[in-house]
Amino acid sequence: MRVNTIDKLKQSVPNKTEKKKKKTKKEKEEDDSHIPPGAVFLVHLYSGLFVALGYWVAYRGYSINLISDPANTLLSIWVITCPVIVCLYSCFRHERENNSFRRAAFRGIISLPAGALMNACGAIVLGAPTPVEYLEKTFNWSFLMSAFTFAPAAAVYGSSSNDWHRIYGWKQPKETIDFMICLPAYGAVIGAWLGAWPMPLDWERPWQEWPICVTYGAIAGYVVGCVGSWAVAFVRDMREKEKEKAE
Protein backbone atom coordinates (compact mmCIF):
# COMPACT_ATOMS: atom_id res chain seq x y z
CA MET A 1 0.00 0.00 0.00
CA ARG A 2 2.81 2.34 0.85
CA VAL A 3 4.56 1.66 -2.46
CA ASN A 4 1.37 2.31 -4.40
CA THR A 5 0.84 5.61 -2.59
CA ILE A 6 4.38 6.77 -3.42
CA ASP A 7 3.92 5.81 -7.07
CA LYS A 8 0.72 7.81 -7.25
CA LEU A 9 2.43 10.83 -5.77
CA LYS A 10 5.26 10.57 -8.28
CA GLN A 11 2.78 10.41 -11.15
CA SER A 12 0.91 13.45 -9.89
CA VAL A 13 3.99 15.70 -9.76
CA PRO A 14 4.55 15.95 -13.55
CA ASN A 15 0.87 16.67 -14.07
CA LYS A 16 1.01 19.64 -11.71
CA THR A 17 4.12 20.90 -13.45
CA GLU A 18 2.43 20.63 -16.83
CA LYS A 19 -0.57 22.55 -15.55
CA LYS A 20 1.72 25.22 -14.23
CA LYS A 21 3.49 25.47 -17.59
CA LYS A 22 0.20 25.71 -19.43
CA LYS A 23 -0.97 28.45 -17.12
CA THR A 24 2.28 30.33 -17.58
CA LYS A 25 1.97 30.06 -21.35
CA LYS A 26 -1.60 31.32 -21.24
CA GLU A 27 -0.59 34.25 -19.10
CA LYS A 28 2.20 35.03 -21.52
CA GLU A 29 -0.24 35.09 -24.44
CA GLU A 30 -2.53 37.42 -22.51
CA ASP A 31 0.39 39.71 -21.74
CA ASP A 32 1.38 39.78 -25.44
CA SER A 33 -2.17 40.67 -26.52
CA HIS A 34 -2.55 43.40 -23.88
CA ILE A 35 -1.82 46.88 -25.20
CA PRO A 36 -1.74 49.69 -22.62
CA PRO A 37 -3.83 52.82 -23.31
CA GLY A 38 -0.66 54.89 -23.58
CA ALA A 39 0.55 52.83 -26.53
CA VAL A 40 -2.86 53.11 -28.22
CA PHE A 41 -2.79 56.86 -27.74
CA LEU A 42 0.69 57.16 -29.27
CA VAL A 43 -0.21 55.03 -32.30
CA HIS A 44 -3.24 57.19 -33.09
CA LEU A 45 -1.38 60.40 -32.26
CA TYR A 46 1.43 59.62 -34.70
CA SER A 47 -1.06 58.57 -37.37
CA GLY A 48 -2.95 61.84 -37.04
CA LEU A 49 0.21 63.94 -36.92
CA PHE A 50 1.50 62.45 -40.15
CA VAL A 51 -1.84 63.10 -41.86
CA ALA A 52 -1.44 66.73 -40.80
CA LEU A 53 2.20 66.66 -41.93
CA GLY A 54 1.17 65.48 -45.39
CA TYR A 55 -1.26 68.36 -45.66
CA TRP A 56 1.35 70.80 -44.34
CA VAL A 57 3.93 69.64 -46.92
CA ALA A 58 1.42 70.19 -49.73
CA TYR A 59 0.44 73.61 -48.41
CA ARG A 60 3.88 74.96 -47.47
CA GLY A 61 5.98 73.17 -50.04
CA TYR A 62 3.75 73.40 -53.11
CA SER A 63 1.22 76.11 -52.15
CA ILE A 64 -1.75 73.81 -52.74
CA ASN A 65 -4.62 72.52 -50.61
CA LEU A 66 -7.64 70.27 -50.94
CA ILE A 67 -9.68 73.00 -52.61
CA SER A 68 -7.11 74.34 -55.09
CA ASP A 69 -5.54 70.98 -56.02
CA PRO A 70 -7.22 68.02 -54.31
CA ALA A 71 -5.43 65.32 -56.32
CA ASN A 72 -1.87 66.37 -55.45
CA THR A 73 -2.78 67.32 -51.89
CA LEU A 74 -4.24 63.85 -51.33
CA LEU A 75 -1.14 62.37 -52.94
CA SER A 76 1.06 64.21 -50.45
CA ILE A 77 -1.08 63.05 -47.52
CA TRP A 78 -1.28 59.35 -48.35
CA VAL A 79 2.34 58.99 -49.48
CA ILE A 80 3.52 60.35 -46.13
CA THR A 81 0.86 58.70 -43.98
CA CYS A 82 0.71 55.16 -45.39
CA PRO A 83 4.25 53.99 -44.46
CA VAL A 84 3.83 55.34 -40.94
CA ILE A 85 0.50 53.59 -40.35
CA VAL A 86 1.86 50.32 -41.76
CA CYS A 87 4.97 50.45 -39.56
CA LEU A 88 3.01 51.36 -36.42
CA TYR A 89 0.53 48.50 -36.78
CA SER A 90 3.24 46.04 -37.80
CA CYS A 91 4.57 46.37 -34.25
CA PHE A 92 1.35 44.66 -33.06
CA ARG A 93 1.40 41.83 -35.62
CA HIS A 94 -0.35 38.59 -34.76
CA GLU A 95 1.75 35.50 -33.97
CA ARG A 96 5.05 37.33 -33.64
CA GLU A 97 7.00 34.09 -33.34
CA ASN A 98 6.17 33.23 -36.95
CA ASN A 99 5.87 36.73 -38.44
CA SER A 100 8.70 39.22 -38.59
CA PHE A 101 8.24 42.98 -38.63
CA ARG A 102 9.33 43.13 -42.27
CA ARG A 103 6.81 40.52 -43.29
CA ALA A 104 4.00 42.34 -41.52
CA ALA A 105 5.01 45.66 -43.08
CA PHE A 106 5.20 44.04 -46.52
CA ARG A 107 1.68 42.67 -46.09
CA GLY A 108 0.45 46.12 -45.12
CA ILE A 109 2.06 47.76 -48.15
CA ILE A 110 0.77 45.27 -50.71
CA SER A 111 -2.74 45.56 -49.26
CA LEU A 112 -2.90 49.24 -50.19
CA PRO A 113 -3.72 48.76 -53.91
CA ALA A 114 -6.35 46.12 -53.14
CA GLY A 115 -7.93 48.33 -50.50
CA ALA A 116 -7.78 51.35 -52.80
CA LEU A 117 -9.57 49.42 -55.55
CA MET A 118 -12.36 48.37 -53.18
CA ASN A 119 -12.74 51.88 -51.79
CA ALA A 120 -12.82 53.38 -55.28
CA CYS A 121 -15.44 50.85 -56.45
CA GLY A 122 -17.53 51.51 -53.36
CA ALA A 123 -17.35 55.27 -53.89
CA ILE A 124 -18.36 54.95 -57.55
CA VAL A 125 -21.29 52.67 -56.67
CA LEU A 126 -22.45 55.26 -54.12
CA GLY A 127 -22.31 58.07 -56.68
CA ALA A 128 -18.74 59.31 -57.08
CA PRO A 129 -18.22 60.97 -60.48
CA THR A 130 -16.63 58.79 -63.18
CA PRO A 131 -15.42 61.25 -65.88
CA VAL A 132 -11.72 61.14 -66.73
CA GLU A 133 -10.91 64.42 -64.99
CA TYR A 134 -11.93 62.88 -61.66
CA LEU A 135 -9.89 59.68 -61.96
CA GLU A 136 -6.71 61.07 -60.41
CA LYS A 137 -8.66 62.52 -57.50
CA THR A 138 -10.48 59.24 -56.91
CA PHE A 139 -7.20 57.33 -57.19
CA ASN A 140 -5.45 59.36 -54.48
CA TRP A 141 -8.51 59.50 -52.24
CA SER A 142 -8.95 55.73 -52.38
CA PHE A 143 -5.31 55.16 -51.35
CA LEU A 144 -5.78 57.39 -48.31
CA MET A 145 -8.92 55.45 -47.41
CA SER A 146 -7.03 52.20 -47.87
CA ALA A 147 -4.44 53.40 -45.34
CA PHE A 148 -7.27 54.05 -42.88
CA THR A 149 -9.19 50.81 -43.47
CA PHE A 150 -7.14 47.99 -45.05
CA ALA A 151 -3.45 48.49 -44.22
CA PRO A 152 -3.73 48.14 -40.41
CA ALA A 153 -5.64 44.85 -40.60
CA ALA A 154 -3.29 43.44 -43.24
CA ALA A 155 -0.21 44.37 -41.20
CA VAL A 156 -1.60 42.74 -38.04
CA TYR A 157 -3.51 39.71 -39.34
CA GLY A 158 -2.30 39.24 -42.91
CA SER A 159 -4.81 37.46 -45.13
CA SER A 160 -6.63 35.62 -42.33
CA SER A 161 -10.25 35.74 -43.52
CA ASN A 162 -11.55 34.68 -40.11
CA ASP A 163 -9.89 37.62 -38.38
CA TRP A 164 -11.01 40.08 -41.06
CA HIS A 165 -14.59 38.83 -40.85
CA ARG A 166 -14.50 38.88 -37.06
CA ILE A 167 -13.23 42.47 -36.92
CA TYR A 168 -15.05 44.19 -39.77
CA GLY A 169 -18.17 42.06 -39.51
CA TRP A 170 -18.29 43.03 -35.83
CA LYS A 171 -18.71 39.37 -34.93
CA GLN A 172 -16.47 39.38 -31.88
CA PRO A 173 -13.62 41.89 -31.65
CA LYS A 174 -11.97 40.68 -28.46
CA GLU A 175 -8.52 42.25 -28.20
CA THR A 176 -7.50 45.89 -27.93
CA ILE A 177 -5.78 45.73 -31.31
CA ASP A 178 -9.11 44.69 -32.88
CA PHE A 179 -10.72 47.92 -31.72
CA MET A 180 -7.62 49.88 -32.79
CA ILE A 181 -8.24 48.58 -36.31
CA CYS A 182 -12.01 48.55 -36.70
CA LEU A 183 -13.13 51.74 -34.93
CA PRO A 184 -10.93 54.17 -36.93
CA ALA A 185 -11.82 52.28 -40.12
CA TYR A 186 -15.54 52.49 -39.42
CA GLY A 187 -15.10 56.13 -38.46
CA ALA A 188 -13.36 56.95 -41.75
CA VAL A 189 -16.02 55.20 -43.86
CA ILE A 190 -18.98 56.71 -41.98
CA GLY A 191 -17.31 60.12 -41.97
CA ALA A 192 -16.75 59.95 -45.74
CA TRP A 193 -20.38 58.99 -46.26
CA LEU A 194 -21.61 61.87 -44.10
CA GLY A 195 -19.16 64.21 -45.79
CA ALA A 196 -20.72 63.43 -49.17
CA TRP A 197 -24.11 64.80 -48.16
CA PRO A 198 -23.39 68.47 -49.09
CA MET A 199 -22.16 67.52 -52.59
CA PRO A 200 -25.53 67.59 -54.41
CA LEU A 201 -26.78 70.71 -52.60
CA ASP A 202 -27.05 73.91 -54.61
CA TRP A 203 -24.70 75.98 -52.48
CA GLU A 204 -22.09 76.50 -55.20
CA ARG A 205 -19.20 76.23 -52.76
CA PRO A 206 -15.78 75.06 -54.00
CA TRP A 207 -15.44 72.53 -51.16
CA GLN A 208 -18.56 70.69 -52.40
CA GLU A 209 -16.57 69.20 -55.28
CA TRP A 210 -15.53 65.56 -55.23
CA PRO A 211 -13.62 64.45 -53.15
CA ILE A 212 -13.01 67.53 -50.99
CA CYS A 213 -15.87 67.34 -48.49
CA VAL A 214 -15.67 63.53 -48.52
CA THR A 215 -12.00 63.72 -47.52
CA TYR A 216 -12.71 66.16 -44.70
CA GLY A 217 -15.45 63.84 -43.47
CA ALA A 218 -13.21 60.76 -43.69
CA ILE A 219 -10.39 62.40 -41.72
CA ALA A 220 -12.81 63.72 -39.09
CA GLY A 221 -14.42 60.29 -38.77
CA TYR A 222 -11.01 58.65 -38.53
CA VAL A 223 -10.06 60.95 -35.66
CA VAL A 224 -13.33 60.18 -33.85
CA GLY A 225 -12.70 56.46 -34.33
CA CYS A 226 -9.18 56.82 -32.92
CA VAL A 227 -10.54 58.57 -29.84
CA GLY A 228 -13.14 55.82 -29.42
CA SER A 229 -10.44 53.18 -29.78
CA TRP A 230 -8.36 54.79 -27.06
CA ALA A 231 -11.43 55.03 -24.80
CA VAL A 232 -12.08 51.30 -25.23
CA ALA A 233 -8.43 50.52 -24.43
CA PHE A 234 -8.61 52.71 -21.32
CA VAL A 235 -11.79 51.05 -20.03
CA ARG A 236 -10.45 47.55 -20.71
CA ASP A 237 -7.22 48.38 -18.90
CA MET A 238 -9.13 49.69 -15.87
CA ARG A 239 -11.24 46.52 -15.72
CA GLU A 240 -8.16 44.30 -15.91
CA LYS A 241 -6.54 46.20 -13.06
CA GLU A 242 -9.71 45.84 -10.97
CA LYS A 243 -9.72 42.09 -11.60
CA GLU A 244 -6.08 41.83 -10.54
CA LYS A 245 -6.84 43.70 -7.32
CA ALA A 246 -9.82 41.46 -6.63
CA GLU A 247 -7.68 38.35 -7.06
VENSULZI-V562147 format. One record per residue. RES is the residue in three letters. SS is DSSP state (H for helix, E for strand, L for the rest). Layout:
BEGIN
[[RES	SS] [RES	SS]]
END
This chain:
BEGIN
[[MET	L] [ARG	H] [VAL	H] [ASN	H] [THR	H] [ILE	H] [ASP	H] [LYS	H] [LEU	H] [LYS	H] [GLN	H] [SER	H] [VAL	H] [PRO	H] [ASN	H] [LYS	H] [THR	H] [GLU	H] [LYS	H] [LYS	H] [LYS	H] [LYS	H] [LYS	H] [THR	H] [LYS	H] [LYS	H] [GLU	H] [LYS	H] [GLU	H] [GLU	H] [ASP	H] [ASP	H] [SER	H] [HIS	L] [ILE	L] [PRO	L] [PRO	H] [GLY	H] [ALA	H] [VAL	H] [PHE	H] [LEU	H] [VAL	H] [HIS	H] [LEU	H] [TYR	H] [SER	H] [GLY	H] [LEU	H] [PHE	H] [VAL	H] [ALA	H] [LEU	H] [GLY	H] [TYR	H] [TRP	H] [VAL	H] [ALA	H] [TYR	H] [ARG	H] [GLY	H] [TYR	H] [SER	L] [ILE	L] [ASN	L] [LEU	L] [ILE	L] [SER	L] [ASP	L] [PRO	H] [ALA	H] [ASN	H] [THR	H] [LEU	H] [LEU	H] [SER	H] [ILE	H] [TRP	H] [VAL	H] [ILE	H] [THR	H] [CYS	H] [PRO	H] [VAL	H] [ILE	H] [VAL	H] [CYS	H] [LEU	H] [TYR	H] [SER	H] [CYS	L] [PHE	L] [ARG	L] [HIS	L] [GLU	L] [ARG	L] [GLU	L] [ASN	L] [ASN	L] [SER	L] [PHE	H] [ARG	H] [ARG	H] [ALA	H] [ALA	H] [PHE	H] [ARG	H] [GLY	H] [ILE	H] [ILE	H] [SER	H] [LEU	H] [PRO	H] [ALA	H] [GLY	H] [ALA	H] [LEU	H] [MET	H] [ASN	H] [ALA	H] [CYS	H] [GLY	H] [ALA	H] [ILE	H] [VAL	H] [LEU	L] [GLY	L] [ALA	L] [PRO	L] [THR	L] [PRO	L] [VAL	H] [GLU	H] [TYR	H] [LEU	H] [GLU	H] [LYS	H] [THR	H] [PHE	H] [ASN	H] [TRP	H] [SER	H] [PHE	H] [LEU	H] [MET	H] [SER	H] [ALA	H] [PHE	H] [THR	H] [PHE	L] [ALA	H] [PRO	H] [ALA	H] [ALA	H] [ALA	H] [VAL	H] [TYR	H] [GLY	L] [SER	L] [SER	L] [SER	H] [ASN	H] [ASP	H] [TRP	H] [HIS	H] [ARG	H] [ILE	H] [TYR	H] [GLY	L] [TRP	L] [LYS	L] [GLN	L] [PRO	L] [LYS	L] [GLU	L] [THR	H] [ILE	H] [ASP	H] [PHE	H] [MET	H] [ILE	H] [CYS	H] [LEU	H] [PRO	H] [ALA	H] [TYR	H] [GLY	H] [ALA	H] [VAL	H] [ILE	H] [GLY	H] [ALA	H] [TRP	H] [LEU	H] [GLY	H] [ALA	L] [TRP	H] [PRO	H] [MET	H] [PRO	H] [LEU	L] [ASP	L] [TRP	L] [GLU	L] [ARG	L] [PRO	H] [TRP	H] [GLN	H] [GLU	L] [TRP	L] [PRO	L] [ILE	H] [CYS	H] [VAL	H] [THR	H] [TYR	H] [GLY	H] [ALA	H] [ILE	H] [ALA	H] [GLY	H] [TYR	H] [VAL	H] [VAL	H] [GLY	H] [CYS	H] [VAL	H] [GLY	H] [SER	H] [TRP	H] [ALA	H] [VAL	H] [ALA	H] [PHE	H] [VAL	H] [ARG	H] [ASP	H] [MET	H] [ARG	H] [GLU	H] [LYS	H] [GLU	H] [LYS	H] [GLU	H] [LYS	H] [ALA	H] [GLU	L]]
END
